[in-house]
C-alpha cells in the first residue's frame, strides 16, 4: 500500500471531519486519537498491519459524516467505502478486510472468529470513550437532539445499545459496561487507571449536580454498581 494513497485519503477526509462539516464525537480528533493507539494496541492484538489499521480508522466513521449522508443512503455504506479505496493501491483481499472491519465494528459483542483488524478497530473505538472524551462525546454528537437526563426520573438506565439510549446519562452506562464486557478494555484500564477514574468522577459529579438542582435522591452509585456488577468493588 503506497503511503501517498493513505496521505491523500487523510487529507480528503480530514477536511470533512472538521466542523462545520464533521459531526461532533466522530470528528477528526477522534480519528487521530484512534490512529495513535496502534503501537499499544498491537501489544494486545497481534497480526494487524499498521497501514491497514490506519485506513480502517479513517474510514470507520464515514456513516456519521454528513458529507456522505446522501451517498450512503442512496448507494449503501459498503459501496461508498469501496469507492474510497483505490484498487490500484491495495489488493482485493486487503480491501475486503478493511471494508468488513468498518461495516462490523459497531456490533455490540466480539465474535469468536473476528479478524484481528476488526478486533483492533473495535477496541480502539471503545477505548477512546473511556475517559473525559468519552463522557463528553455523546453531548458533542447528539447534544441538541438528546436530553442530558430526564428531570422527572434522572437516575437509572435502560437499553444501552448504540441506538437504545434516550438521555446522555444513560449513554454513560453504554460506555461504562464495556469494562465488564471486554477483557482487553480492562487490560488498558489497568495500564491507564486515571482514565477510568476520571470517567467515574465525571459521572458522579454530573449526578450530584442533578440531585442538588432537582432536590432528588442521588442514586448514581446504585447505577454504577449495577453496571459494573462483580467489578464494582475493585473499581469504585
C-alpha positions as CSV (number, residue, x, y, z in Angstrom):
1,X,0.0,0.0,0.0
2,X,1.6,3.3,-1.1
3,X,2.0,6.0,1.5
4,X,0.7,8.6,-0.9
5,X,-2.7,6.8,-1.0
6,X,-3.0,7.0,2.7
7,X,-1.9,10.6,2.9
8,X,-4.4,11.6,0.2
9,X,-7.2,9.8,2.0
10,X,-6.3,11.5,5.2
11,X,-6.2,14.9,3.5
12,X,-9.5,14.4,1.8
13,X,-11.4,13.0,4.9
14,X,-9.6,15.3,7.4
15,X,-11.4,18.3,5.9
16,X,-14.7,16.6,6.1
17,X,-14.3,15.6,9.7
18,X,-13.8,19.1,10.9
19,X,-16.6,21.4,11.9
20,X,-18.9,22.6,10.5
21,X,-18.9,19.6,8.1
22,X,-17.8,17.0,10.7
23,X,-20.1,15.5,13.3
24,X,-19.1,16.0,16.9
25,X,-17.8,13.0,18.8
26,X,-16.9,11.3,15.4
27,X,-14.6,14.1,14.3
28,X,-11.0,14.5,13.2
29,X,-9.7,14.4,16.8
30,X,-11.4,11.1,17.5
31,X,-9.8,9.6,14.4
32,X,-6.4,10.9,15.2
33,X,-6.5,9.6,18.8
34,X,-7.5,6.1,17.5
35,X,-4.8,6.1,14.9
36,X,-2.2,6.9,17.5
37,X,-3.2,3.9,19.6
38,X,-1.7,1.3,17.2
39,X,1.6,0.8,19.0
40,X,-0.1,0.0,22.3
41,X,-3.0,-2.0,20.9
42,X,-0.6,-4.1,18.9
43,X,0.8,-5.4,22.2
44,X,-2.7,-6.8,22.9
45,X,-3.8,-7.9,19.4
46,X,-1.1,-9.2,17.1
47,X,-1.0,-9.6,13.3
48,X,-2.6,-6.3,12.3
49,X,-0.8,-4.3,9.6
50,X,-0.4,-0.7,10.7
51,X,-1.3,0.8,7.3
52,X,-4.4,-1.3,7.1
53,X,-5.4,-0.2,10.5
54,X,-4.9,3.4,9.7
55,X,-7.1,3.2,6.6
56,X,-9.8,1.4,8.6
57,X,-9.7,4.0,11.3
58,X,-10.0,6.9,8.9
59,X,-13.0,5.2,7.2
60,X,-14.8,3.9,10.3
61,X,-17.0,7.0,10.8
62,X,-18.0,7.6,7.2
63,X,-21.6,6.9,8.0
64,X,-21.5,9.6,10.7
65,X,-20.1,12.2,8.4
66,X,-22.8,14.5,7.0
67,X,-20.9,14.9,3.7
68,X,-21.5,11.2,3.0
69,X,-25.1,11.2,4.1
70,X,-26.7,11.1,0.7
71,X,-24.3,8.7,-1.0
72,X,-24.6,6.3,2.0
73,X,-28.4,6.5,1.8
74,X,-28.6,6.0,-2.0
75,X,-25.7,3.6,-2.6
76,X,-25.2,1.9,0.7
77,X,-22.2,2.2,3.1
78,X,-20.3,-0.7,1.6
79,X,-20.4,0.8,-1.9
80,X,-19.2,4.2,-0.6
81,X,-16.3,2.6,1.3
82,X,-15.2,0.6,-1.8
83,X,-15.3,3.8,-3.8
84,X,-12.8,5.4,-1.5
85,X,-10.4,2.5,-1.7
86,X,-8.1,2.7,-4.8
87,X,-7.9,-0.8,-6.4
88,X,-4.5,0.1,-7.8
89,X,-3.1,0.7,-4.3
90,X,-4.3,-2.4,-2.4
91,X,-5.3,-6.0,-3.1
92,X,-8.9,-7.2,-3.2
93,X,-8.2,-9.2,-0.1
94,X,-6.9,-6.2,1.9
95,X,-9.8,-4.0,0.7
96,X,-12.3,-6.6,1.8
97,X,-10.7,-6.9,5.2
98,X,-10.8,-3.2,5.7
99,X,-14.4,-2.8,4.4
100,X,-15.7,-5.7,6.5
101,X,-14.0,-4.3,9.6
102,X,-15.6,-0.9,9.1
103,X,-19.0,-2.4,8.5
104,X,-18.9,-4.6,11.6
105,X,-17.0,-2.5,14.1
106,X,-20.2,-1.2,15.7
107,X,-21.6,-4.5,16.8
108,X,-22.1,-5.0,20.5
109,X,-20.1,-8.1,21.2
110,X,-16.9,-9.7,19.9
111,X,-17.3,-12.8,17.8
112,X,-15.0,-15.9,18.3
113,X,-13.8,-15.7,14.7
114,X,-13.5,-11.9,14.3
115,X,-10.4,-11.0,12.3
116,X,-7.6,-9.2,14.1
117,X,-8.2,-5.9,12.2
118,X,-11.8,-5.8,13.3
119,X,-10.9,-6.6,16.9
120,X,-8.4,-3.8,17.0
121,X,-10.7,-1.2,15.3
122,X,-13.5,-2.0,17.8
123,X,-11.1,-1.9,20.8
124,X,-9.7,1.5,19.7
125,X,-13.2,2.9,19.2
126,X,-14.3,1.8,22.6
127,X,-11.1,2.7,24.4
128,X,-11.3,6.3,23.1
129,X,-14.6,6.6,25.0
130,X,-13.1,5.6,28.4
131,X,-12.4,8.9,30.0
132,X,-13.5,12.5,29.7
133,X,-13.5,12.4,25.9
134,X,-16.0,9.6,26.1
135,X,-18.1,11.3,28.7
136,X,-18.5,14.3,26.5
137,X,-18.7,12.6,23.1
138,X,-22.4,11.9,23.3
139,X,-23.1,15.6,24.0
140,X,-20.9,16.6,21.0
141,X,-22.8,14.1,18.9
142,X,-26.4,14.5,20.0
143,X,-26.3,17.5,22.3
144,X,-29.1,19.3,20.5
145,X,-31.4,16.3,19.9
146,X,-31.0,14.3,23.1
147,X,-31.7,15.5,26.6
148,X,-28.9,15.3,29.2
149,X,-31.2,13.5,31.6
150,X,-34.9,13.0,32.4
151,X,-35.7,15.6,35.1
152,X,-38.7,13.5,36.2
153,X,-36.6,10.3,36.6
154,X,-33.0,11.3,36.2
155,X,-31.3,8.1,37.5
156,X,-31.5,4.5,36.4
157,X,-30.8,3.5,32.8
158,X,-32.3,1.1,30.3
159,X,-31.3,-0.1,26.8
160,X,-27.5,0.5,26.4
161,X,-27.3,-0.5,22.7
162,X,-26.0,2.2,20.4
163,X,-29.4,3.3,19.3
164,X,-31.1,2.5,22.6
165,X,-30.1,5.2,24.9
166,X,-32.5,8.1,25.3
167,X,-30.5,10.5,27.5
168,X,-26.9,11.3,27.9
169,X,-26.9,10.0,31.4
170,X,-27.9,6.6,30.0
171,X,-25.2,6.8,27.5
172,X,-22.6,6.9,30.3
173,X,-23.6,3.3,31.1
174,X,-23.4,2.2,27.5
175,X,-19.7,3.1,27.8
176,X,-19.1,2.0,31.4
177,X,-20.4,-1.5,30.7
178,X,-17.5,-2.1,28.3
179,X,-15.3,-2.5,31.3
180,X,-17.1,-5.6,32.5
181,X,-17.8,-6.9,28.9
182,X,-14.3,-6.7,27.4
183,X,-11.1,-8.1,28.9
184,X,-8.9,-6.0,26.7
185,X,-10.6,-2.8,28.0
186,X,-9.8,-4.0,31.5
187,X,-6.2,-4.5,30.4
188,X,-6.0,-1.0,29.1
189,X,-7.6,0.4,32.2
190,X,-5.0,-1.4,34.3
191,X,-2.4,0.4,32.3
192,X,-4.1,3.8,32.5
193,X,-6.1,3.8,35.7
194,X,-6.6,7.5,35.7
195,X,-8.8,7.4,32.6
196,X,-11.4,5.1,34.2
197,X,-11.2,7.1,37.4
198,X,-11.8,10.3,35.5
199,X,-14.8,8.8,33.8
200,X,-16.3,7.6,37.1
201,X,-15.6,11.0,38.6
202,X,-17.4,12.7,35.8
203,X,-20.5,10.5,36.1
204,X,-20.6,11.1,39.9
205,X,-20.2,14.9,39.6
206,X,-22.9,15.0,36.9
207,X,-25.3,13.1,39.1
208,X,-24.5,15.3,42.1
209,X,-25.5,18.4,40.2
210,X,-28.7,16.8,39.0
211,X,-29.6,15.7,42.6
212,X,-29.0,19.2,44.0
213,X,-30.7,21.0,41.1
214,X,-33.9,19.0,41.4
215,X,-33.8,18.1,45.1
216,X,-34.0,14.3,44.4
217,X,-32.0,11.5,46.0
218,X,-28.7,10.8,44.3
219,X,-28.8,7.1,43.4
220,X,-25.9,7.2,40.9
221,X,-23.9,4.7,43.0
222,X,-26.6,2.1,42.6
223,X,-26.5,2.6,38.8
224,X,-22.7,2.3,38.7
225,X,-22.8,-0.8,40.8
226,X,-25.5,-2.3,38.6
227,X,-23.4,-1.6,35.5
228,X,-20.1,-2.9,36.8
229,X,-21.6,-5.9,38.6
230,X,-18.8,-8.1,40.1
231,X,-16.2,-5.5,39.1
232,X,-17.7,-2.7,41.2
233,X,-15.8,-3.3,44.4
234,X,-12.4,-3.3,42.6
235,X,-13.1,-0.2,40.6
236,X,-15.2,2.0,42.8
